[in-house]
């Protein structure tokens, strides 16, 4: 069975954008699972994404207030097929990230994170896959705003970084 997953993080609405781009909403509608790695800023974006998702997993970020923290965990865990996923907003500095995450998430196959707005796709020495989708609304120093699509077929992941035009 193939599962499609959309990865989002750092939407920062309305601080960085007034609304989610149409491409993000279309991708939510087309995905089996939607994951958001924190820094929503407003609760309306959480409500929107959660309501449009067939299956949803999310966490709060450092810019999220008490209402987000009441509804979302700091770390979310779920399984798709035989793969164990974890979601967290921050993983600390990029240096030695792989070694740190191997220790902290020893019982995980795929770790999804945000915070930096920098897309990331690496594999740790233990084999843990680290994925950061960037931000669909705030590119910071990146060439484009981004989100990630993941296609899971058995135990195999096919990950695609998708540029997003935040103004459409």
QUIVEN-V475273 format. One line per field, one symbol per residue. psi: psi as a letter, one per 40 degrees, with the letter a starting at -180 (. if undefined). A space follows every 10 residues. Layout:
psi = ???
This chain:
psi = hhhhhhhiif dfheddidih idddddddde idhhhhfigd didddddddd dehdhihiii aeeiaddddd diidhihihh behhiihidi eaidhedddd ddddfdfidh hhibdeehih gihideehhh hheaheegeb eidiiiiihh hhhbehhhhh hhihhee.
